[in-house]
Amino acid sequence: MSQFGRVVLATANPHKTTELAAVLERVLSGWSVEPRPDGLPDVIEDADTFVGNARLKAQALVRATGSSALADDSGLVVDALGGAPGVRSSRFAGEKASDADNVNRLLADLAAAGATNPEERSARFTCVILLLHPDGTEVTVQGQVEGVIADQPSGGGGFGYDPVFVPAEGDGRTFAQMSADEKNSISHRGRALERLAEVLTN
């Protein structure tokens, strides 16, 4: 475990930093989890897969810090939209889109597709986490959570598409209506990190 004792998070998203650190500290006690250093340039995420984008971010952090880096790439996959927004989840409504912009675009596109019933609004959050070491070795894991897209946003917590995502294993609330602990216990990111813990400790 000592070789995995210090890891720098590649994400520049403060919400993800908090969520990743909280789950990492729960599943891998003893790790030193450090946020992305200030002043690093943004990574151009132009890969066409979640794995590809996670690798780009991890490689940039390893080069910049010389330490192991943990990067994630995640997104919402909606069946009625042919898998969109997918790898473009954070930029679905444009390069500078806000979370609210993306949610509004998603709901508008579902309405335009005629997907009005819950069974027509199936979706899943997917998260790929990639741990890259300075020697080039890497560990890649994935987590998913199935659900449906609500008709309108509900809840003030979470971020991204959380206000409209109702997990199938929940009680009818959106991710944004859940506490952080409730969300992390079933979220795609939490599951990917649990899988990472299993891989690294076996």
JOQUI-V384309 format. One record per residue. N is the residue number from 0. PSI is psi as a letter, one per 40 degrees, with the letter a starting at -180 (NA if undefined). Layout:
# JOQUI-V384309
N:PSI / N:PSI
This chain:
# JOQUI-V384309
0:e / 1:d / 2:e / 3:e / 4:d / 5:h / 6:h / 7:h / 8:h / 9:d / 10:i / 11:e / 12:h / 13:d / 14:d / 15:d / 16:d / 17:d / 18:d / 19:d / 20:d / 21:d / 22:d / 23:d / 24:d / 25:d / 26:d / 27:g / 28:i / 29:e / 30:i / 31:h / 32:h / 33:i / 34:i / 35:h / 36:i / 37:i / 38:e / 39:h / 40:i / 41:i / 42:h / 43:h / 44:g / 45:e / 46:i / 47:e / 48:i / 49:d / 50:d / 51:d / 52:d / 53:d / 54:d / 55:d / 56:d / 57:d / 58:d / 59:d / 60:d / 61:d / 62:d / 63:d / 64:d / 65:e / 66:i / 67:i / 68:i / 69:h / 70:i / 71:i / 72:h / 73:i / 74:i / 75:h / 76:h / 77:h / 78:d / 79:e / 80:f / 81:f / 82:e / 83:i / 84:e / 85:b / 86:e / 87:f / 88:d / 89:e / 90:f / 91:d / 92:e / 93:i / 94:d / 95:f / 96:i / 97:i / 98:d / 99:d / 100:d / 101:d / 102:d / 103:d / 104:d / 105:d / 106:d / 107:d / 108:d / 109:d / 110:d / 111:d / 112:e / 113:e / 114:g / 115:d / 116:i / 117:d / 118:e / 119:e / 120:f / 121:i / 122:i / 123:i / 124:h / 125:h / 126:h / 127:h / 128:h / 129:h / 130:h / 131:h / 132:i / 133:d / 134:e / 135:e / 136:i / 137:i / 138:h / 139:h / 140:i / 141:i / 142:i / 143:i / 144:h / 145:i / 146:a / 147:i / 148:h / 149:i / 150:d / 151:i / 152:i / 153:h / 154:i / 155:e / 156:a / 157:a / 158:i / 159:b / 160:e / 161:d / 162:e / 163:e / 164:h / 165:h / 166:i / 167:d / 168:e / 169:a / 170:f / 171:e / 172:i / 173:i / 174:d / 175:e / 176:e / 177:i / 178:i / 179:d / 180:d / 181:d / 182:d / 183:d / 184:d / 185:e / 186:i / 187:d / 188:d / 189:d / 190:d / 191:d / 192:d / 193:d / 194:d / 195:d / 196:d / 197:d / 198:d / 199:d / 200:e / 201:NA
